[in-house]
Amino acid sequence: NTRRAALVPADMEWSDIGNWHALHEALDRDAQGNAVRGAGEAELVDCRNVLVDSDGPRVSVIGLENVVVVVDGNDILVTTVQGVQKVGKLSGAVNQ
């Protein structure tokens, strides 16, 4: 209990970003629908609807569509947008 609390009304958009597809939709995308997130650099050539999330290593992607590329330390995941639903079936998917 406290007497020093306050409420402030706010009008915010909410999105439950619980998977890679939702993250891709929430990020800023280029004219081809590609999005890049994280500390790493990414270069995409002739790509459409590609999401790259890298914590450091440079990622280069050429000629792919509807693909998700995730680099997390020494772990690399490359999958189709449809395949992200199966990430939990991978034995090394703890961080994915």
C-alpha positions as CSV (number, residue, x, y, z in Angstrom):
1,N,0.0,0.0,0.0
2,T,1.1,3.5,-0.8
3,R,-0.3,7.0,-0.8
4,R,2.3,8.2,-3.3
5,A,1.1,6.4,-6.5
6,A,-0.2,8.0,-9.7
7,L,-1.8,6.8,-12.9
8,V,-1.1,8.3,-16.2
9,P,-3.4,7.4,-19.1
10,A,-1.5,6.4,-22.3
11,D,-2.6,5.4,-25.7
12,M,0.0,2.9,-27.0
13,E,-0.1,0.2,-29.7
14,W,0.6,-3.3,-28.4
15,S,1.9,-6.3,-30.2
16,D,2.8,-9.5,-28.6
17,I,6.0,-10.2,-30.4
18,G,6.3,-13.9,-29.6
19,N,7.8,-15.2,-32.8
20,W,10.1,-14.2,-35.7
21,H,7.2,-13.5,-38.0
22,A,5.7,-11.0,-35.5
23,L,9.1,-9.4,-35.0
24,H,9.5,-9.0,-38.8
25,E,6.1,-7.4,-39.1
26,A,6.9,-4.9,-36.3
27,L,10.3,-3.8,-37.6
28,D,10.9,-1.1,-40.2
29,R,11.3,-2.7,-43.6
30,D,12.7,-1.6,-46.9
31,A,10.8,-1.4,-50.2
32,Q,11.3,-5.2,-50.7
33,G,10.0,-6.0,-47.3
34,N,13.4,-6.8,-45.8
35,A,14.2,-6.0,-42.2
36,V,17.6,-6.0,-40.3
37,R,17.9,-6.0,-36.5
38,G,20.7,-6.3,-34.1
39,A,24.3,-5.2,-33.7
40,G,25.6,-7.0,-36.8
41,E,25.7,-5.7,-40.3
42,A,23.6,-7.3,-43.1
43,E,23.7,-6.9,-46.9
44,L,20.8,-8.1,-48.9
45,V,20.8,-8.3,-52.7
46,D,17.8,-9.3,-54.7
47,C,15.9,-10.4,-51.6
48,R,12.3,-10.1,-50.6
49,N,10.7,-10.4,-47.2
50,V,13.9,-11.4,-45.5
51,L,14.5,-10.9,-41.8
52,V,18.1,-10.8,-40.5
53,D,18.8,-10.6,-36.8
54,S,22.5,-10.8,-36.0
55,D,24.3,-10.0,-32.7
56,G,27.7,-9.4,-34.4
57,P,28.8,-11.3,-37.5
58,R,28.1,-9.8,-40.9
59,V,25.4,-11.6,-42.8
60,S,25.1,-11.5,-46.6
61,V,22.0,-12.8,-48.4
62,I,21.5,-13.0,-52.1
63,G,18.3,-13.9,-54.0
64,L,16.2,-15.3,-51.3
65,E,12.6,-14.7,-50.4
66,N,10.6,-15.3,-47.2
67,V,13.6,-16.3,-45.1
68,V,14.6,-15.7,-41.5
69,V,18.3,-15.6,-40.6
70,V,19.3,-15.4,-36.9
71,V,22.8,-15.2,-35.6
72,D,23.1,-15.6,-31.8
73,G,26.8,-16.0,-30.8
74,N,27.9,-19.3,-32.3
75,D,24.4,-20.4,-33.2
76,I,23.0,-19.7,-36.7
77,L,19.4,-20.4,-37.8
78,V,18.3,-20.1,-41.4
79,T,14.7,-21.0,-42.1
80,T,11.8,-20.1,-44.3
81,V,9.0,-18.0,-42.8
82,Q,6.9,-21.1,-42.6
83,G,9.7,-23.0,-40.8
84,V,9.9,-20.7,-37.8
85,Q,7.0,-22.6,-36.3
86,K,9.2,-25.7,-36.1
87,V,12.2,-24.0,-34.3
88,G,11.2,-25.6,-31.0
89,K,11.9,-29.1,-32.5
90,L,15.6,-28.3,-32.9
91,S,17.8,-29.7,-30.1
92,G,19.8,-26.4,-30.0
93,A,16.8,-24.1,-30.0
94,V,17.1,-22.9,-26.4
95,N,18.0,-19.3,-27.5
96,Q,16.0,-19.3,-30.7
